[in-house]
Amino acid sequence: MDLRVDRLSVTLDGARIVRELSLDVPEGLIVGLVGPNGSGKSTALRCVYRALRPSGGVVRIGGDDLLALRPREGARRIAALTQEPATDIDFTVAELVALGRAPHLPGNRRLGERDREVCREAMDRLDVLHLAGRSVRALSGGERQRVLVARALAQEPRVLVLDEPTNHLDVRHQIRLLSLLRRTGRTVLVVLHDLNLAAAACDRIGVLRGGALAASGTPAEVLTEALVADVFGVKAVITAHPVTGDPRLLYSLDPLEGTTP
């Protein structure tokens, strides 16, 4: 199922945070949003998973206006990992992951065998099955992050929306997570700060600056030395990964002319 952001605008407290953003996320592809702090990435994502109503424009999923869908139907189509999820409830890992099945359980129906199997598989894929009986409060930041991704997978959405999913993860779990996203075959819109991870994981990248789209295309088309200097204000040499051929950014600690180190 495809996702389309069409001329999305958000104004908060008189400030225009997102400016007529249009972005296509084709079915089965991973599209990354990158940009400096404050460029509007997370605000745009909040509109996509219906935590925020845009001031203008529309988000369409499978051709339908997302805001016109009933909450249960919307939750069957799209699952989100937010940047600051609430994890202070004293649930076990298994209980928290099981919340992902709520859109598929009308009324007060209990988890069935298939629901439990979906949850077990999601926990196993995120390497948290051994934590199933632990309190979420007792986990490290990285463990909690993996549990929350497992909950999103247990929801069995058609589209995944992830805001900084590699936060708190060590290198092994960063790679494991991004590899998993590729293997799911789902449509994915993901915000990433690490441009090298974005280059490796994403089929397409959208670069935000000042709430507007500064560039969009494949990683090789978008991640140029000129764009990185212009948008991010840093020097970088772009090379090809010796195995995958993906763009790889090598940063310089020397400041650009006209900037303060």
VENZI-V942147 format. One record per backbone hydrogen bond with DSSP energy under -0.5 kcal/mol. NH is the residue of the N-H (numbers start at 0). CO is the residue of the C=O. E is the energy in kcal/mol with one decimal. If there is no record, write none. Layout:
NH_CO_E ; NH_CO_E
This chain:
2_24_-2.3 ; 3_59_-3.0 ; 4_22_-3.1 ; 5_3_-0.6 ; 5_57_-2.8 ; 6_4_-0.6 ; 7_20_-3.0 ; 8_55_-2.4 ; 9_17_-1.9 ; 11_14_-2.8 ; 14_11_-2.4 ; 16_9_-2.3 ; 16_14_-0.9 ; 17_9_-1.6 ; 18_210_-3.0 ; 19_17_-0.6 ; 20_7_-3.0 ; 22_4_-2.5 ; 24_2_-3.1 ; 25_23_-0.5 ; 28_25_-2.0 ; 30_28_-0.6 ; 30_187_-2.9 ; 31_203_-2.5 ; 32_189_-2.8 ; 33_31_-0.5 ; 33_205_-2.5 ; 35_207_-0.5 ; 38_35_-1.6 ; 43_39_-2.3 ; 44_40_-2.2 ; 45_41_-2.1 ; 46_42_-1.2 ; 47_43_-1.5 ; 48_44_-2.1 ; 49_46_-1.0 ; 50_45_-2.5 ; 51_45_-1.4 ; 53_51_-0.5 ; 54_8_-2.0 ; 55_8_-1.7 ; 57_5_-1.9 ; 59_3_-3.1 ; 59_57_-0.5 ; 60_63_-2.6 ; 61_1_-2.6 ; 63_60_-1.6 ; 65_58_-3.0 ; 67_64_-1.4 ; 68_64_-0.5 ; 68_65_-1.2 ; 73_69_-2.9 ; 74_70_-2.3 ; 75_71_-1.2 ; 76_72_-1.3 ; 77_73_-2.2 ; 78_158_-2.2 ; 80_160_-2.5 ; 81_79_-0.5 ; 84_81_-0.6 ; 86_84_-0.7 ; 90_88_-2.4 ; 92_130_-0.6 ; 92_133_-2.0 ; 93_131_-2.4 ; 95_91_-2.4 ; 96_92_-2.6 ; 97_93_-2.0 ; 98_94_-0.8 ; 98_95_-0.9 ; 99_96_-1.8 ; 100_97_-1.9 ; 101_98_-1.7 ; 103_100_-2.0 ; 104_101_-1.7 ; 105_103_-0.6 ; 108_105_-1.6 ; 115_111_-2.3 ; 116_112_-2.1 ; 117_113_-2.6 ; 118_114_-2.1 ; 119_115_-2.4 ; 120_116_-2.6 ; 121_117_-2.3 ; 122_118_-2.5 ; 123_119_-2.4 ; 124_120_-2.5 ; 125_121_-1.4 ; 126_123_-1.3 ; 127_122_-3.0 ; 128_122_-0.8 ; 130_127_-1.8 ; 131_128_-1.6 ; 133_130_-2.3 ; 135_90_-3.0 ; 137_134_-1.3 ; 138_135_-1.5 ; 143_139_-2.5 ; 144_140_-2.0 ; 145_141_-1.9 ; 146_142_-2.1 ; 147_143_-2.4 ; 148_144_-1.9 ; 149_145_-2.2 ; 150_146_-2.2 ; 151_147_-1.9 ; 152_148_-2.4 ; 153_149_-2.5 ; 154_150_-0.9 ; 155_152_-1.9 ; 156_151_-0.6 ; 157_76_-0.9 ; 158_76_-2.3 ; 159_186_-2.8 ; 160_78_-2.6 ; 161_188_-2.5 ; 162_80_-2.6 ; 163_161_-0.8 ; 163_190_-1.5 ; 166_163_-1.6 ; 168_165_-1.8 ; 173_169_-2.3 ; 174_170_-2.4 ; 175_171_-2.3 ; 176_172_-2.4 ; 177_173_-2.4 ; 178_174_-2.4 ; 179_175_-2.1 ; 180_176_-2.3 ; 181_177_-1.4 ; 182_178_-1.6 ; 183_179_-1.5 ; 184_180_-0.6 ; 184_181_-0.6 ; 186_157_-1.5 ; 187_28_-2.6 ; 188_159_-2.6 ; 189_30_-2.4 ; 190_161_-2.7 ; 191_32_-1.8 ; 191_189_-0.5 ; 194_192_-0.8 ; 197_193_-2.2 ; 198_194_-2.4 ; 199_195_-1.7 ; 200_196_-2.5 ; 201_197_-2.3 ; 202_29_-2.5 ; 203_29_-1.7 ; 204_216_-3.2 ; 205_31_-3.2 ; 206_214_-3.0 ; 207_33_-3.0 ; 207_205_-0.6 ; 208_211_-2.6 ; 210_38_-1.5 ; 211_208_-1.7 ; 213_206_-3.4 ; 213_211_-0.6 ; 214_206_-1.1 ; 216_204_-1.8 ; 221_217_-2.4 ; 222_218_-2.7 ; 223_221_-2.0 ; 227_223_-2.5 ; 228_224_-1.9 ; 229_225_-2.4 ; 230_226_-3.2 ; 231_226_-0.6 ; 231_227_-1.5 ; 232_227_-0.6 ; 232_228_-0.8 ; 233_227_-1.1 ; 236_249_-2.8 ; 237_235_-0.5 ; 238_236_-0.6 ; 238_247_-2.7 ; 240_245_-2.9 ; 244_240_-1.5 ; 247_238_-3.0 ; 249_236_-2.5 ; 249_247_-0.5 ; 250_248_-0.6 ; 251_234_-1.9 ; 258_255_-1.9 ; 260_258_-0.5
